[in-house]
Amino acid sequence: MKVILLWALLMIAGCALKAQSTPEEKLMQTLYAITNLYVDSISKEAYINHTIAEMMRKLDPFSEYLPPVQLQGNEQVLGGMTNFAGIGVEGTWKNGHFYVTFVERNGNAWKQGIRAGDEVVSVDGKTPGQLQDGQIFRLLNGEEGSVVTLQVKRGKKLLPERKIVRAYLPVSGIRTSYMIDEETGYLAISVFSKNVSNDFKKHLQGLLRQGMKNLILDIQKNEGGLFDEAVTIADELLDGTKSIVYADGVHMDRMTFQAGTKGLFEQGRLTVLVSGQTKSAAEILAGALQDWDRGVLLGSRTFGKGLIQDTFPFEDGSALRLTVARYFTPSGRSIQKVYKKEEQPFKPSSDTYKSLRTHRTLKSGGGIMPDISVQTDTMHFTQWYNMLVYSGVQKQTVRDFVVEHRMALQKKYKTFETFQRDFQGDDLLQELCRMAGEANITFSEEEYEKSKSFLTVQLKALLARDLFNENRYYYQVLNSMNPCVRKAYEILSTPSDYQMILKEND
């Protein structure tokens, strides 16, 4: 009797699982059965979220399910904001005292007169002596719109208390820009975040006002971002109504995006630096400029991410990021590399393509192949060097050095140009080795010799940033040893070489 009753109950419950006319109905009824008939109780929300994530993961490397927290974090980054609210200062402890080592110029601390070198006397009435290492940063950061009371000492002078509002700091997708010489500018884009095209125009205008005729555009470590921003920047560099990129997919009609406005830099000599970390929207920009023979590409093959994702939000704050189409350069090259070794549902064409102005042969096969290959020297990435970076000893050494010697350094190096020319850094390197020993990082003479040259330049770059409170000085020093930047500068300085690279090669 009990067996008959059990089967009867299951039959009644199973009536809901009617014959399916479509795969979608089958999926919905499977979920219904699992969440309503399974022997043990399960969390519907957790189970379904996990199932969705697994479904997305099996499609391609870039389709994904985004929980609310992850979606919010991604939007803040692409929206050009930090992912925490603060006042915009960095600092370090030295002999029981806490010193400001760097102040963001677009943060509220800078607006309230806080400067690098100031000693923090109190935070919300608490002295640094009452706070442990991490507590002081937790007090400086906090809820957006909240206020922190800060008092600092500058030299021997105690300054009045400042009430500083915590806020999300605007973060530009432009890493830096500066003039290398009287005619050559350098501009680096780190990400295509919201409004980065406006920042690009401002930086470009600044370089043009300084007499720029040649430009090194660095997108070596640009992992993509917003499609529209990349297209807008391409439009600043391409003339007429040249096509920039087209998108195509099974459920999407082909869409072609073209230049249309009068750009700020449509004619000057241009080099573009790319690498394996150049992805997605950055590859769109690189591909368009190469296809139209607008500039010389240097570096290594780009990553090969040519799939377009669209975001479909849910009411609970989560979302699907689903691949909906593929990118193609104006000449028809696919940017996407093979991403499934076994099935290979999409294999980029190995056909040869021609550039659209001088008809140079262009290579396909996923990613963008540069015109000039420049190998990056990785010999300095020794285990000893990596331990310095991962442990934070490298940056801590520089911060302590600046705190202890700031006044003497500022007296000796009144300008960055003087510092760049004259600072050697032997004392700083010795101090680094001493602090590494205190941090129990095993010293290796062989690895030290391999890392020494690069480490000396990197320490100098970090010191320039903190000493002059200027981010761009870090990159100026570092780029002085960057083989890709140096090769680009060499090509731009020799017009005949530049023209020969872009010449028809049939």
Secondary structure by P-SEA (a helix, b strand, c coil): caaaaaaaaaaaaaccccccccaaaaaaaaaaaaaccccccccaaaaaaaaaaaaaaaccccbbbbcaaaaaaaaaaaaccccccccccccccccccccccccccccccccccccccccccccccccccccccaaaaaaacccccbbbbbbbbcccccccccbbbbbbbbbbcccccccccccbbbbbbcccccaaaaaaaaaaaaaaaaccccccccccccccccaaaaaaaaaacccccccccccccccccbbbbbbcccccccccbbbbbbcccccaaaaaaaaaaaaaccbbbbccccccccbbbbbbbccccbbbbcccccccccccccccccccccccccccccbbbbcccccccccccccccccbbbbbbcccccaaaaaaaaaaaaaaaaaaaaaacaaaaaaacccaaaaacccccaaaaaaaaaaaaaacccccaaaaaaaaaaaaaaaaaaaaaaaaccaaaaaaaaacccaaaaaaaaaaacaaaaaaaacccc
